[in-house]
Amino acid sequence: MSKSHGPEQLSLFIDGMLTEKEAHHIEKHLEECAACRRQAQEMRRLRNDLVEFGVPPLPAYLVHKVLRKYQALQQQPSFWNSFDFFTKILRPVTLVLAIAGFLVLWFYPPAPDPLVSEAARKYTLIFESTPGDSILSTDDQALNFALNMRPATTTGENK
């Protein structure tokens, strides 16, 4: 066989395990190469002989011996079984903590920002002391007031 197809490729070809393209390539090579064709015929004959043999039955004692060893291994405590306790406890604890956190956020909203409270208080004092319309007639003026703690002039400049 050439370097591109070794005995492994030929064996895969005989077992039907190659892609269509690879199988076509091997077939083409076998038409040209008598040595590879003889090797393929020998592999087919060997494969057919092995298939005729069949699989021998396992002795009964071997099956029982393997099952006993498997069951013994299953009954031995492993290192990872010690962590089973933690997973059984952590799931409900995590659920309870998540629910408690949600309830805390639901019933106890965050405290208002003191800067915002002071701005609202000053705005209320100015608004109540100003007759008629507020001097903060636009959103920009109200935002400027809240950020600077003083009302903006009607032209948009600060006093």
N, C-alpha and C positions, 0 to 999 in steps of 0.2 A: 504494500500500500504506500501511497505517497504520503508526504508529511501532512497534507491537508486532510487525509482520511486515514486514520490508524485503525488497529483492530477494534478499538472501542466504538468508532463510528460504524464499522461494518457490523458489529454485534447489535448496535442500536437499529441499524437498517433491517437486519434479519428479524428483530423483535417488533418491527413496525413502530418504533419510537421517534423517528425523525420527522421533521416537517416535510411537506410535499416537495419543496424546493431542494432540500438536502437529499431526500430520497432520489429525486430525479438526477441529481448530480452524481450520486453513488452508482445508480443504474447505468448512467452514461459511461462512467469509469470502468464498470465491470464488463461492458461490451468490448472495451479496448484492451483490458489487461487480463491475460489468462491466469497469472499467478493469483491475483485477487479473486478471480472467479472461482478457482479451485478452493481457496481459503473460505469463501462464502459458502460453497457447497459443503465443505467439511463442517462448518459451523451449523448449517441447517440440519445435517445428518445428526450431529451431536445434540442439537436442540430437540429434534424429534425423538431420539433415544431417551433423553431425560424426561420428556413428556410421557412416554410410554411407561417409564418406571413408576410415575405417580409419586405422591407424597406418602411416606410410610406413616402408619398410625403411631401416636405417642403411647408409650407404655403407661398403664394405669397408675403405677406407683409414682411416675414422674409428675403426672397431673396433680395427684394428692400432695406430693412433696412441695410443689410450687404453690399450691393453694394454702397450705399450712404456713409457709414462710410469708406469704402475702398477708394472711390474717394476723400473724404475729407482728408484722411491721405496722399494720393498721392500729393495733391495740397499744403500741408503745406511745407514750406521750412524747410529742415533739416539742422543740423549742418554740415553734410558732403557735402551738396550742395555748401557751401561757398568755398570749396577746388577745385571745378570744374574749376574755373577761372584759378587757378594756373596750373592745368594739361594741359589746352588748350594753355597756354603761354609757359610752360616749354618744351613741345615737340619741337616746332620750334626753340626755343632758344638753346636747346641742340644740335639740328641738325646743326644750324649755327655755334656754337662754335666748334663742331667736324670738320666741313669742314674748318673753319678758322685755326684750329690747324694743320690739315693736310697740308694746303697750306703753312703755316709758315715753317713747317718742310721740305716741298718740295723745296721751293724757297730760304730758308735761312738755309743752312746746318750749323752744329755747327762749331764754330771757331776751327782751328787746335790747338793742344796742344803745348804750347811754348817749352816744352822739346823736343818734336819730331821735331819741326822746327829748334831748335838749333842743334840737332843731324844731321839733314839733311844738314844744312849749313856747319857744320864742315866736314862731310863726303865729301861734294862736294869740299871743299877747298883741302882736302887731296887727293881726287881722281884726281883733276885737276893738283895738283902739283907733283903727282907720275907719272914718265914716264912708259909707257907700261901698263901691267895689274895692276889692283887694288890690294892692299895688303889685301883687304877683299874679298877673292875668294870664301868663303863658307857662307852659311846662318848663321852658328853658329858664325862666326867671325863678320858678319854684326850685329847680335843681340847683341853680346858682346859689339861692338862699340857703338851701340845706347844706351845701358843701362849704359855703363861706360864713354861714351864720348871720348873714345880713341881707336885706332885700336888695335886689338889683334895681337900677333906675329904669325908667321906661325905655331908654335908648339902648339898654343892654350893658351899660358900663357900671362898674361898682362905685359906691359912694366912698 
